[in-house]
Amino acid sequence: MPMFQITVIPVTGEKNIGVSEYIAEIIKYLRDEGIKYSLTPTATVVSCDNIKNCFDIMYKMHNLLFERHNLPRIITNIMIDDRRDIKVSPSDKIRAVEDKLK
């Protein structure tokens, strides 16, 4: 089961560099679409059914703010984990590390 980590950075051109309102719009999209995600302080991890689905979601997340706001620039960083030998979720990966800490 593939997953990806994405950081969407809207560049507003304003002095106030807070972007939480913009990120909340992206998270609402994921929630409304029933997409599995985990929010972190600096990124969002998204689980997908297949790699094409991942790319479709990434595309939507990147373009969402361009569609809704007149932003001059958006920077998006993506890391894909496409493991095909077993099904693994983000929580499985976290649990594997936590088990080793016991």
N, C-alpha and C positions, 0 to 999 in steps of 0.2 A: 504494500500500500504506500504510494508516494506521499510525501509531505514537502512543504517548503516553508522557509522562513523569509518574511518580506518586511522591509522597512520602506515606507512611503514618506518622503520628505517634501511637503509642499513649500515652495519658495514664494513667499507672498510679496516681497519687496517692502514690507512694513517693518518698523522698528520693533514692534512686539513680535517676538519670535516664537511664542507659544503656538503649538499646532494641535493641541488636544481636541479642539472642536472639529477639526478636519478628520483626525483619526477616528473620532467617534462616529462620523458619517460612514467611514469605511467599515467599521465594526458593525454598525446597524445593518449595512448591506449584507454582511456575512450572516448575521443572526437572522435577518428576514428571509434569506435564501436557505436557511437550515444547514449552512456549511459549518463543519467542525473546525474550531479554532481555539488557540490559546494566546491570550494577550500577555506580553511581557513589557517591561519598562521601555525597551528600545526596539521591539519588533513584534510581529504577529506570526505564529506558527499555524499553518493551515493543513489539514489532512484532506486528501482527495481520493476518489475511486480509481483514477488512472491518470497518466501523465498529461494527456490532452486536457482533461478536466482541470488539472493544476494550471496549465498555461491559460486556459479560458478565464479562470478566477483571477490569476495574476494580472491579465490584461484589463479585466473589469476594475480591479482595485487600483491600478495605475491610472486609468482614464476617468474614473468616477469624479474626481475633483476637477479635472479639466471640463467635464460635462456640466458640472453644477456651479462652478465659480470661474471667474475671469482671472485665473492664475497665470503668471508668465512662465512658470517653470515647475516641474516636479521631478525629483530625483528618486529613483526606486532601486533598492539593493535587494537581490534575491539569491537565496541558497536553496538548492533542491536536493532532497534525499530520496532517491528512487530505488528502494530495495525490493527486489522481485523474488527472492528465494523464500521469504517468509512474510506474513502479515505482521506489521508492527505499527503501533500508534505512538504519538508523542509521549503519552503517559507510560507506555511500556518502556520506552527508552529512559525516562526519568526513574522509574521503578528499578530498572536494572542497575543503575548507578547507586541508588539509595540502598539496595540490598547489599551491595559491596561495602557500604559504609557501616554496616551493623557489626 
